[in-house]
Amino acid sequence: MSRRSPLTPARLACFAALQFALSFAALPLLAFLPADYARRSAMSLGLLGLLLLGARLFDAVVDPPLGLLADHALARGRARGVMLAWALPMAAGFGGLMALPSWLDYQAHRLPFIAALLALLTLTYAGYSALGLLHQAWALRLGSGAEQQARVFAWREGLGLAGVLVASAAAGTRGPLALALAFSAALGVALLLLRAAPLPRPAGQAPHGASAGRLPQAWQRALLPLRQPRVRRLLAVYLAGATAASVPATLVMFFVRDRIQAPDWAAGYLLAYFAAGAAGMPLWLRAVRRLGAARAWLAGTLLAIASFGFAALLQPGQRWGFALVCAASGLCLGADLAIPPALLGQEIAAAGHGGRLEGSYFGVWNLATKLALALAAGLALPLLQWLGYRPGQPQLAALPPLVVAYCLLPCALKALSALLLWRGWIAGTQQPPHCIQPDPEVPW
């Protein structure tokens, strides 16, 4: 489609429905699964963290070639068919993850349980990555310029947050198996709605070298984005911030139960967080228009630091105080979701790769995301165990392990992200002449 083809709200909603469905799987895998498996299977946090680390590292490694395959699928007009091919095994893998602790006793069959867990994690992560990469590359080809691309991603991530809200309610009331069925149904509906979604801009010549037998060349092309210095700097900022966000996402259920001592409020806290994220999305779009994309992202980062700094001061039983933390940190979520992909889109256009290599760029981008998730699970959980934390034991000291891991560690990582963003992206470089200027005709 051409640049001026209409991106109406209805068509953008049809496009973004896939992210709504994927959120049904993303939230349990990130927030619920570690605490749920530790409770239902009595697996140690150290072992569970290492298993999640291994699965996520493997998932990260396959993202660059999956991104290259996404470019080929878009260039040949086969994106919907490829999505359907990945959706079926992903739904099966996710359903198996939700049911495994009920089907197999970890204490009696430890090795089969671990093998099944790794296989199901790998299948689910691979399907999620393939679908997400295709969807992200498609999204970036719908708009041009930071404002318009931020708008497309705001629709995508906004419906994703709505999916998280529904998934949070379903997980808290209906249980894991019902959540798996709901995910499968939402995924099927989303794939049907894609038929009414806006088509991406016509692609240029698809990159070569992804065929079987030419794996080294395929990897060279898949990692081509890392040759761009500004992309590397942007990835460094994003990796620090994403790791900071992944640590509390992994530990939130432990913090609510054992520090705040409000397990019955857990679903409400998640709802407050993601509802604030969805409600704040238009504010960040306006911030991009007034401040520029990079400065708006910096503002969101500083707000996140203030939010989690306040969380470190909370004492057991201060339920409404933590609700305020959830709302404030959720408000800055839109900055992390909508703005970085728009900045990446500018760099893709500047390198002359627009309409051809968006999938490859997002393959490397998502590799950074998976590294952040892997670090969160593989370091935070063993760190808690090393500090003496045991799930189910109230954390009553002034500075217990949960406060260090859940509050202070993310603050330090966010501060690093803000420093890198300021020195390497705002103060350290002038806005390059290739950057596309704001489009005054973008509707908000």
Buried (B, 14 or more C-beta within 10 A) or exposed (E): EEEEEEBEEEBBBBBBBBBBBBBBBBBBBBBBBBBBBBBEBEBBBBBBBBBBBBBBBBBBEBBBBBBBBBBBBBBEEEBBEBBBBBBEBBBBBBBBBBBBBEEBEBEEEBEEBBEBBBBBBBBBBBBBBBBBBBBBBBBBBBBBBBBBBBBBBBBBBBBBBBBBBBBBBBBBEEEBEEBBBBBBEBBBEBBEBBEEBBBBBEBEEBBEBBEEEEEEBBBEBBBBBBEBEBBEBBBBBBBBBBBBBBBBBBBBBBBBBBBBBBEEBBBBBBBBBBBBBBBBBBBBBEBBBEBBBBBBBBBBBBBBBBBBBBBBEBEBEBBEBBBBBBBBBBBBBBBBBBBBBBBBBBBBBBBEBBBBBBBBBBBBBBBBBBBBBBBBBBBBBBBBBEEEBEBEEEBEEEEBBBBBBBBBBBBEBBBBBBEBBBEBBBEEEEEEEEBBEBBEEBEE
